Amino acid sequence: MRFLHSIAKPLTAFVAGSFATTDLPVNPLSLVLLNFEITRANPAAGAVYKAVDDLLDNVTSIIIKHKGENIIAGTLKDLLVVNMLTHGSRIGWSNLTDVSGAISRFTVPLGFGRKRYDPTECFPATSRGNLTFDCTRAANPASFTALSLSIETVELIEANPTRYLKYTPNAQTAVVGQFDQALPIGNKYARLVFFDTGLQTLTTGLSSWGQVKLLKDNVEQYYPLSDAQTLAGMFMTQVGSDGVFPGHRHQTVTAVGAGVFTDEADEAASKGFRGYFEMDFDPNDDDMYLMETAGAADIKVRAVGTSATAVRVTPVEIVEIKK
C-alpha cells in the first residue's frame, strides 16, 4: 500500500473574492491540505491583533464537489471544527510571528474519512475534472494585508474504499420559540455539528438553538432534549476548554493598552470556538452508535430558541460506495 502526498495547486495570491477553481487528483483521496500564507499587519492594540481568528472568519466558503454535487462545503472555521471532531486535526502552523510585514503560514486539513490515510474510508477514484475545489473570501481584515493559498493532497493510490465522508451545511435564521431544521436522508450520520451566532456573540444566557432534540419520523432519537449550552460545554471538553488558537503565550505586564501588546488581550479578543457544539453518534470510534437514516421519511432537529440569529448544522454523513 502506498500514498502520494503532493502539491495540487502551488502557492497563489488569493485576493478578495473567488479563488480559481482547482482540479483535485483522480486517485482515491484521503486528505486535502489547505495552506494559507498571510502577511502580518502591525497591531495598534491587542484587540486588533487576532490574525488566526480573522483568517478563519475571512474564508467564507469552501466547496469540494464531484460532478456538480457538493461533497465538502462550509466556512473555513466550520470545516476546521468538523475535522477537529472527526479525526482530531487542529489548525497547524509552520511560521508564526507578530512582526509587522512578516509571513505566517497555517495549515487546515480536510478529510474524506474519520481516520487519516484510511484506505477503506476515503474518496474513490474518479476522472480528471470531476472533483473540484472552490473557495471564496472577504476583504483583508485589520490583522493582515495579503493572503495566499496552496493546496496539497494525500492520495491512496492502491486503495479500494467502501465509503467516504460527506459534510455540507444546512442554514437558516432562528426564531424565538420553536423551529425545525430538516436534514438529509439516506446516509448514516457520524455526528451533527452545530453553529449558533447568538451563543458565539451574545453576553447573555441566550442562544438561537436554545434547547434541541433530534427526530426521525417524529420519534425522538439519541438526543430527546438537550440544552445547547450544555452541548457546547461538552464540545469544549473535546477541543480544549480555552478555545485558544496557535501561538498562545502568557506575559506578565503592568499595563495593557497605550501601545502595549499582550497575548492575553489577543486571547480575550478572540472568539475561539465559541458558538459550536455537536451531537455525536460515534463516541467510541467503533461505529456502534451510528445513526441510520435510510428509509426514513423525515429527519430533523427541533429547537426552541431564545434569540433570533443565524444558525447552521452540518451532518457528517458516511456515504457507502456502490460497487
C-alpha positions as CSV (number, residue, x, y, z in Angstrom):
1,M,0.0,0.0,0.0
2,R,1.4,3.4,-1.0
3,F,0.3,7.0,-0.7
4,L,1.2,10.2,-2.6
5,H,1.5,13.5,-0.7
6,S,1.8,16.1,-3.4
7,I,1.0,19.7,-4.5
8,A,-2.3,20.2,-6.3
9,K,-2.0,24.0,-6.5
10,P,1.2,25.9,-5.8
11,L,1.1,29.0,-3.5
12,T,-1.1,31.5,-5.3
13,A,-2.2,35.0,-4.3
14,F,-5.8,34.9,-3.1
15,V,-7.3,38.4,-3.4
16,A,-10.8,39.2,-2.0
17,G,-13.4,37.2,-4.0
18,S,-13.1,33.8,-5.5
19,F,-10.0,31.5,-5.8
20,A,-9.6,29.9,-9.2
21,T,-11.3,26.5,-9.5
22,T,-8.8,23.8,-8.9
23,D,-9.0,20.2,-10.2
24,L,-8.2,17.6,-7.5
25,P,-6.5,14.3,-8.1
26,V,-8.2,11.3,-9.7
27,N,-6.8,8.6,-7.4
28,P,-8.6,7.7,-4.1
29,L,-8.2,10.8,-1.9
30,S,-7.8,10.9,1.9
31,L,-6.9,14.5,2.7
32,V,-6.9,18.0,1.1
33,L,-4.5,20.2,2.9
34,L,-5.2,24.0,2.7
35,N,-2.0,26.0,3.4
36,F,-2.6,29.7,4.0
37,E,0.1,32.4,4.0
38,I,-0.6,35.8,5.4
39,T,1.4,39.0,5.6
40,R,1.0,40.4,9.1
41,A,-0.2,43.9,9.8
42,N,1.1,45.8,12.8
43,P,-1.5,45.9,15.5
44,A,-2.4,49.2,17.1
45,A,-3.7,47.3,20.1
46,G,-4.2,43.7,21.3
47,A,-7.8,43.8,20.4
48,V,-7.0,44.3,16.7
49,Y,-4.4,41.6,16.6
50,K,-6.1,38.3,16.1
51,A,-4.9,37.1,12.7
52,V,-5.7,33.4,13.1
53,D,-9.3,34.2,14.2
54,D,-9.6,36.7,11.3
55,L,-8.2,34.2,8.8
56,L,-10.8,31.6,9.8
57,D,-13.6,34.2,9.5
58,N,-12.2,35.7,6.3
59,V,-12.6,32.5,4.2
60,T,-16.4,32.4,3.9
61,S,-17.0,29.5,1.6
62,I,-15.1,26.3,0.6
63,I,-16.7,23.8,-1.7
64,I,-15.4,20.5,-2.9
65,K,-17.8,19.0,-5.4
66,H,-17.9,15.9,-7.5
67,K,-19.8,16.0,-10.8
68,G,-21.7,19.1,-9.5
69,E,-22.6,17.6,-6.1
70,N,-21.2,19.2,-3.0
71,I,-19.2,16.7,-1.0
72,I,-17.5,19.1,1.4
73,A,-18.8,22.6,1.9
74,G,-18.8,25.3,4.6
75,T,-16.9,28.2,6.0
76,L,-13.2,27.6,6.8
77,K,-13.9,27.7,10.6
78,D,-16.9,25.3,10.2
79,L,-14.8,22.8,8.3
80,L,-11.9,23.1,10.8
81,V,-14.3,22.3,13.6
82,V,-15.8,19.3,11.7
83,N,-12.3,17.9,11.1
84,M,-11.2,18.5,14.7
85,L,-14.1,16.5,15.9
86,T,-13.9,13.8,13.2
87,H,-10.2,12.9,13.3
88,G,-8.6,15.3,15.8
89,S,-6.9,17.6,13.3
90,R,-6.4,21.1,14.6
91,I,-5.1,24.0,12.7
92,G,-1.3,23.8,12.4
93,W,1.4,26.4,11.7
94,S,4.9,26.4,10.2
95,N,5.8,30.0,10.7
96,L,4.2,32.2,13.4
97,T,5.2,35.7,14.2
98,D,3.6,39.0,15.3
99,V,6.1,41.3,13.4
100,S,4.6,43.8,11.0
101,G,5.1,42.7,7.4
102,A,6.3,39.2,8.4
103,I,4.9,36.0,6.9
104,S,2.8,33.4,8.9
105,R,1.7,30.1,7.5
106,F,-1.2,27.9,8.6
107,T,-2.5,24.5,7.5
108,V,-6.1,23.2,7.7
109,P,-6.7,19.6,6.8
110,L,-10.0,18.4,5.2
111,G,-10.6,14.7,5.4
112,F,-12.8,12.3,3.4
113,G,-12.6,9.7,6.2
114,R,-12.8,9.5,10.0
115,K,-9.2,8.4,10.1
116,R,-6.4,9.9,8.0
117,Y,-4.8,7.6,5.5
118,D,-7.6,5.0,5.9
119,P,-7.8,3.0,2.6
120,T,-11.3,1.8,3.4
121,E,-12.8,5.3,4.0
122,C,-11.7,7.9,1.5
123,F,-13.0,9.4,-1.7
124,P,-12.9,6.9,-4.5
125,A,-11.0,7.2,-7.8
126,T,-12.6,9.4,-10.4
127,S,-11.9,11.0,-13.7
128,R,-10.0,14.2,-14.4
129,G,-12.1,17.3,-13.9
130,N,-14.8,15.6,-11.9
131,L,-13.6,16.5,-8.4
132,T,-13.0,20.3,-8.0
133,F,-12.1,22.8,-5.2
134,D,-13.6,26.3,-5.0
135,C,-13.0,29.0,-2.3
136,T,-14.2,32.5,-1.6
137,R,-13.0,35.1,0.9
138,A,-13.8,38.6,2.1
139,A,-11.6,41.7,2.0
140,N,-8.5,41.8,4.2
141,P,-9.2,42.4,7.9
142,A,-7.1,44.7,10.1
143,S,-4.7,41.9,11.1
144,F,-3.2,41.0,7.7
145,T,-2.5,42.8,4.4
146,A,-2.3,39.8,1.9
147,L,-3.3,36.2,1.7
148,S,-2.1,33.4,-0.5
149,L,-3.2,29.8,-0.7
150,S,-1.7,26.5,-1.8
151,I,-3.4,23.1,-1.9
152,E,-1.7,19.7,-1.2
153,T,-3.4,16.3,-1.3
154,V,-2.9,12.8,0.1
155,E,-3.8,10.2,-2.4
156,L,-4.1,6.5,-1.5
157,I,-3.3,5.2,-4.9
158,E,-4.0,1.5,-4.2
159,A,-7.0,1.9,-2.0
160,N,-10.4,0.4,-2.7
161,P,-12.6,2.3,-0.4
162,T,-16.1,1.2,0.7
163,R,-17.3,4.6,2.0
164,Y,-16.4,8.2,2.3
165,L,-17.5,11.3,4.3
166,K,-19.8,14.0,3.1
167,Y,-20.4,17.2,5.1
168,T,-22.3,20.2,3.9
169,P,-24.2,22.8,5.9
170,N,-27.9,23.4,6.4
171,A,-28.6,27.0,7.5
172,Q,-31.4,29.3,8.5
173,T,-32.2,32.3,10.7
174,A,-33.6,31.0,14.0
175,V,-36.7,32.4,15.7
176,V,-37.5,32.9,19.3
177,G,-39.6,29.9,20.1
178,Q,-39.9,26.5,18.3
179,F,-38.5,25.9,14.8
180,D,-37.4,22.9,12.8
181,Q,-34.3,22.3,10.6
182,A,-34.7,19.4,8.1
183,L,-31.7,17.1,7.5
184,P,-30.7,14.9,4.5
185,I,-31.9,11.3,4.4
186,G,-30.2,8.2,3.1
187,N,-26.7,8.0,4.7
188,K,-25.6,7.1,8.2
189,Y,-24.6,10.0,10.4
190,A,-21.4,10.1,12.4
191,R,-22.2,13.4,14.0
192,L,-24.1,16.7,13.6
193,V,-22.0,19.9,14.1
194,F,-23.9,23.0,15.1
195,F,-23.1,26.7,14.9
196,D,-25.1,29.3,16.9
197,T,-24.4,33.0,16.2
198,G,-26.1,34.1,19.4
199,L,-24.1,31.6,21.5
200,Q,-20.9,32.9,19.9
201,T,-21.6,36.7,20.2
202,L,-24.1,37.4,23.0
203,T,-23.1,38.2,26.5
204,T,-26.4,37.0,27.9
205,G,-27.5,33.4,28.6
206,L,-29.5,33.3,25.3
207,S,-28.8,31.1,22.3
208,S,-30.5,30.6,19.0
209,W,-30.6,26.8,19.1
210,G,-31.7,27.1,22.7
211,Q,-32.9,23.5,23.5
212,V,-32.6,20.9,20.8
213,K,-34.0,17.4,20.1
214,L,-33.4,15.0,17.2
215,L,-36.5,13.5,15.5
216,K,-36.7,10.7,13.0
217,D,-40.3,10.3,11.6
218,N,-41.3,12.4,14.6
219,V,-39.8,9.9,17.1
220,E,-37.1,11.2,19.4
221,Q,-33.6,9.8,18.7
222,Y,-30.4,9.8,20.7
223,Y,-30.9,13.4,22.0
224,P,-34.6,13.7,23.1
225,L,-33.9,17.1,24.7
226,S,-30.6,18.8,25.3
227,D,-29.5,22.4,26.2
228,A,-27.3,23.9,23.5
229,Q,-25.2,25.4,26.3
230,T,-24.5,22.0,27.8
231,L,-23.6,20.5,24.4
232,A,-21.3,23.5,23.8
233,G,-19.6,22.8,27.1
234,M,-19.2,19.1,26.2
235,F,-17.7,20.2,22.8
236,M,-15.1,22.3,24.7
237,T,-14.0,19.3,26.7
238,Q,-13.0,17.7,23.4
239,V,-11.3,20.6,21.6
240,G,-9.8,22.4,24.6
241,S,-11.8,24.4,27.0
242,D,-9.9,27.7,26.4
243,G,-10.5,27.6,22.6
244,V,-7.2,29.3,22.0
245,F,-5.6,29.2,18.6
246,P,-1.9,28.5,17.8
247,G,0.7,30.9,19.2
248,H,-0.9,31.4,22.6
249,R,1.6,32.7,25.2
250,H,1.4,34.4,28.5
251,Q,3.2,37.5,29.5
252,T,3.3,39.5,32.8
253,V,2.9,43.2,32.2
254,T,2.0,46.2,34.3
255,A,-0.5,47.7,31.9
256,V,-2.5,46.8,28.8
257,G,-3.2,49.3,26.1
258,A,-1.4,52.6,25.2
259,G,0.5,50.7,22.6
260,V,1.4,47.7,24.8
261,F,0.5,44.4,23.1
262,T,-0.1,41.3,25.2
263,D,-1.2,37.9,24.2
264,E,-3.8,37.9,27.0
265,A,-5.5,40.8,25.2
266,D,-5.3,38.9,21.9
267,E,-6.9,35.8,23.6
268,A,-9.7,37.9,25.1
269,A,-10.5,39.4,21.7
270,S,-10.6,36.0,20.0
271,K,-13.9,34.3,19.6
272,G,-12.1,31.0,19.5
273,F,-14.5,28.1,19.1
274,R,-17.4,29.8,20.8
275,G,-20.8,29.1,19.2
276,Y,-20.1,25.4,18.2
277,F,-21.4,22.1,19.6
278,E,-22.3,18.7,18.3
279,M,-24.5,15.6,18.6
280,D,-22.0,12.7,18.4
281,F,-23.2,9.3,17.1
282,D,-19.7,7.6,17.2
283,P,-18.4,8.5,20.6
284,N,-16.2,5.3,20.9
285,D,-15.0,5.4,17.3
286,D,-16.3,1.9,16.6
287,D,-19.5,2.5,14.5
288,M,-21.6,1.1,17.3
289,Y,-24.0,4.1,17.6
290,L,-24.1,5.5,14.1
291,M,-27.5,6.9,13.2
292,E,-29.3,5.3,10.3
293,T,-31.4,7.5,8.1
294,A,-32.2,5.2,5.2
295,G,-35.9,4.5,4.8
296,A,-36.9,7.5,6.9
297,A,-39.5,9.9,5.6
298,D,-38.2,12.8,7.7
299,I,-35.1,13.7,9.8
300,K,-35.0,17.0,11.6
301,V,-33.6,18.9,14.5
302,R,-36.3,20.7,16.6
303,A,-35.2,23.7,18.5
304,V,-36.7,26.1,21.0
305,G,-34.5,29.2,20.5
306,T,-34.2,32.2,22.9
307,S,-32.5,34.5,20.3
308,A,-33.1,35.1,16.6
309,T,-29.7,34.9,14.8
310,A,-28.2,32.7,12.1
311,V,-27.7,29.0,12.8
312,R,-26.2,26.1,10.9
313,V,-26.0,22.4,11.3
314,T,-23.6,20.2,9.3
315,P,-24.3,16.5,9.2
316,V,-21.2,14.3,8.8
317,E,-22.6,11.6,6.6
318,I,-21.0,8.3,5.8
319,V,-21.6,7.5,2.1
320,E,-21.5,3.9,1.2
321,I,-19.8,3.3,-2.2
322,K,-21.9,1.1,-4.5
323,K,-19.7,-1.4,-6.3
